[in-house]
Amino acid sequence: MTQTSTPGPTPRPVAARAVGLTKTYGSGDATVTALDAVDVELYASEFTAVMGPSGSGKSTLMHCCAALDSVTSGSVFVGDTELTGLNDKELTRLRRDAIGFVFQSFNLVPTLTAEENILLPLSIAGRRPDAEWYRTVIDTVSLGDRLRHRPNQLSGGQQQRVAVARALASRPAIVFADEPTGNLDSRSGAEVLSLLRRSVDEFGQTVVMVTHDPIAAAYTDRVLFLADGKVVDEVRDPDRDTVLARMARMDAHQTAISSLRGPV
């Protein structure tokens, strides 16, 4: 009798990945290891949160994966492109064409209108926006009546929505968000998180967010937990209570390790 094998699950497409990623600062006795041989895959069309205590390496991981910081050893890929093999000009082009950024401090140009800020990366690249996609982005962020306003005429939540629209306007392969709700009140923060969630669900965008907030993490598909420069845990389909429980467990573990080491 001929046996037929059952096909395994279809591999999920990967938007970015790190292989043996190590990042150190300083030298000799003053060397600090921010990332310690990290292997991680960031899946396409998913919303991923990266969490961990201060100094765990979460922001360093994002900066290395987003081509904002160099690596000490190991490799980083965006799609099939290995960042560690690119020169400065090629890295600039990759950041401009394939990566979107949303930062805690908004990073808007104060002398430009909201629309000019949204279109700025495309203008620098000498590219025209796709008219249909641009209208979709503006409708999604609900800024149609604020496009002629400058940042100082917008609320914090509106400014961050401008930053999200700017990140989405070029249809990047992946969007990195560094504490995007850190400077916002709870209502504005929820609006921005809902917007990022919609960009994944409705447009297939890939979003990676560094956050310390379990409520923010509950909007995502997956949470990666870092400690001492390593990925130590992962939760899928998180909710606030599950994230809080994992964070409490990590804190207890770190406290136990510190007590064993004794005073420095």
C-alpha positions in Angstrom: 0.0 0.0 0.0 1.3 3.4 -0.9 1.4 5.8 2.0 0.8 9.5 1.5 2.4 12.0 3.7 0.3 14.7 5.3 1.6 18.2 4.3 2.8 20.3 7.3 1.6 23.8 8.0 2.4 26.4 5.4 5.3 28.5 6.7 4.4 32.1 7.5 6.1 34.7 5.3 8.7 36.6 7.2 9.0 40.4 6.8 12.3 40.7 8.8 14.5 38.4 10.8 17.7 38.4 12.9 20.2 35.5 13.0 22.7 35.4 15.8 22.3 39.1 16.3 24.8 40.5 18.8 25.2 44.2 19.7 27.8 45.4 22.1 28.9 48.8 23.3 32.2 49.8 24.7 35.3 47.6 25.0 37.3 45.6 27.5 36.0 45.6 31.0 33.5 48.3 30.0 31.8 46.2 27.3 28.0 46.1 27.6 26.1 43.4 25.6 22.8 44.9 24.5 21.8 41.9 22.3 23.2 38.4 22.9 23.0 36.2 19.8 19.3 36.8 19.1 17.4 34.7 16.6 14.0 36.1 15.8 11.5 36.2 12.9 9.0 39.0 12.5 6.1 37.7 10.4 4.5 39.6 7.6 1.0 41.0 8.0 1.2 40.7 11.8 1.3 43.2 14.6 4.2 42.3 17.0 5.0 43.9 20.3 8.5 43.8 21.8 8.6 44.1 25.6 11.0 43.8 28.4 12.5 45.7 31.4 14.7 48.8 30.9 18.0 47.7 29.5 16.7 44.4 28.1 17.6 45.3 24.5 14.1 45.8 23.1 14.9 49.2 21.5 18.3 48.1 20.3 16.6 45.1 18.6 14.2 47.4 16.8 16.9 49.8 15.8 19.1 47.1 14.4 16.2 45.5 12.5 15.1 48.9 11.1 18.7 49.7 9.8 19.0 52.5 12.3 22.0 50.9 14.1 24.8 48.6 13.0 25.3 45.2 14.4 28.4 43.8 16.1 28.0 40.3 14.7 25.2 38.2 13.2 22.8 39.1 10.4 19.6 41.1 9.9 17.3 40.7 6.9 14.4 42.8 5.7 12.7 40.5 3.3 15.5 38.8 1.5 17.9 41.7 1.8 20.7 41.3 4.3 21.4 44.7 5.9 24.9 43.9 7.1 26.0 43.6 3.5 24.8 47.1 2.4 26.7 50.3 2.2 25.5 53.7 3.5 23.8 54.6 0.3 22.0 51.3 0.0 20.9 51.4 3.6 19.5 54.9 3.1 17.5 53.7 0.1 16.2 50.6 2.0 15.1 52.8 4.9 13.3 55.2 2.5 11.6 52.6 0.3 11.0 49.5 2.5 10.7 50.7 6.1 8.3 53.1 7.9 9.0 54.6 11.3 6.7 55.9 14.1 8.4 57.4 17.1 7.3 58.5 20.5 8.2 62.1 19.9 6.3 62.3 16.5 9.3 63.7 14.7 7.2 66.1 12.5 8.8 69.1 10.8 7.2 72.1 12.6 7.2 74.4 9.5 5.4 71.9 7.3 1.7 71.2 7.1 0.3 67.8 8.1 0.0 66.9 4.4 3.5 68.0 3.7 4.8 66.0 6.6 3.0 62.9 5.4 4.4 63.2 1.9 7.9 64.3 2.9 9.6 60.9 2.5 8.1 60.4 -0.9 9.1 64.0 -1.9 12.7 63.3 -0.8 12.7 60.1 -2.9 11.3 62.0 -5.9 8.2 59.8 -6.0 4.6 60.7 -6.4 2.1 59.2 -4.0 -0.3 56.6 -5.3 -3.5 58.7 -5.4 -5.9 55.9 -4.4 -3.6 54.6 -1.6 -3.0 58.2 -0.3 -6.8 58.8 0.0 -7.2 55.5 1.8 -4.5 56.4 4.3 -6.0 59.8 4.9 -9.4 58.4 5.4 -8.1 55.7 7.7 -6.3 58.3 10.0 -9.3 60.7 9.8 -7.2 63.7 9.0 -9.0 65.0 5.9 -9.9 68.3 7.6 -6.5 68.8 9.2 -4.1 68.5 6.3 -3.4 72.2 6.1 -2.6 72.5 9.8 0.9 72.7 11.1 1.9 70.4 14.0 1.5 73.2 16.7 -2.2 73.4 15.6 -2.8 69.7 16.2 -3.3 67.7 19.3 -0.8 65.1 20.4 -3.0 62.3 19.1 -3.5 64.1 15.8 0.3 64.6 15.5 0.9 60.9 16.0 -1.8 60.0 13.5 0.1 62.3 11.0 3.3 60.3 11.9 1.5 57.0 11.3 0.1 58.3 7.9 3.6 59.3 7.0 4.9 55.8 7.8 2.1 54.2 5.7 2.1 56.5 2.7 4.9 54.8 0.9 3.4 51.3 1.5 6.6 50.0 3.2 7.3 46.3 3.8 7.4 46.9 7.5 6.6 49.6 10.0 8.6 50.0 13.3 6.9 52.0 16.1 9.0 52.9 19.2 6.7 53.6 22.1 4.2 55.3 19.8 1.7 56.0 22.6 4.3 57.1 25.2 3.5 60.8 24.9 -0.3 60.4 24.6 -3.2 60.3 26.9 -5.2 57.1 27.1 -7.9 58.1 24.6 -5.4 59.3 22.0 -3.2 56.3 22.6 -6.1 54.0 21.9 -6.9 55.8 18.7 -3.3 55.3 17.5 -3.2 51.7 18.5 -6.5 51.0 16.8 -5.1 52.7 13.7 -2.1 50.4 13.7 -4.3 47.4 14.2 -6.5 48.4 11.3 -3.4 48.8 9.0 -2.6 45.2 9.7 -6.1 43.8 9.5 -7.3 45.8 6.5 -4.2 46.5 4.5 -1.9 43.6 5.4 0.7 45.9 6.9 3.5 44.5 9.1 4.0 46.4 12.3 6.6 45.9 15.1 6.1 48.0 18.2 8.3 48.5 21.2 6.2 49.2 24.3 6.2 48.8 28.0 2.4 49.1 28.2 0.4 45.8 28.6 -2.7 47.5 27.3 -0.9 48.5 24.1 0.5 45.0 23.8 -3.0 43.6 23.9 -3.7 45.1 20.5 -1.1 42.9 18.9 -1.0 39.4 17.5 2.2 38.4 19.3 4.4 39.7 22.1 8.1 39.0 22.3 9.7 39.4 25.8 13.4 40.3 26.1 15.7 40.1 29.1 19.4 40.6 29.3 19.7 40.9 25.5 17.8 37.6 24.8 14.3 36.6 23.7 13.1 34.7 26.7 9.4 34.3 26.1 6.6 34.8 23.6 2.8 35.1 23.8 0.3 34.8 20.9 -3.1 36.5 20.9 -2.2 38.4 24.1 -4.6 40.1 26.5 -3.7 42.5 29.2 -3.8 40.0 32.1 -1.6 37.5 30.3 1.0 40.1 29.5 1.0 41.4 33.1 1.4 37.9 34.4 4.4 37.2 32.1 6.0 40.6 33.0 5.5 39.8 36.8 7.2 36.4 36.3 10.1 38.1 34.5 10.5 40.7 37.2 10.5 37.9 39.9 13.2 36.0 37.9 15.3 39.1 37.5 15.1 39.8 41.2 16.1 36.3 42.1 19.1 36.5 39.7 20.2 39.8 41.2 20.0 38.4 44.8 22.2 35.5 43.8 24.8 37.8 42.3 24.9 39.8 45.5 26.0 43.5 45.7 28.2 44.7 42.9 
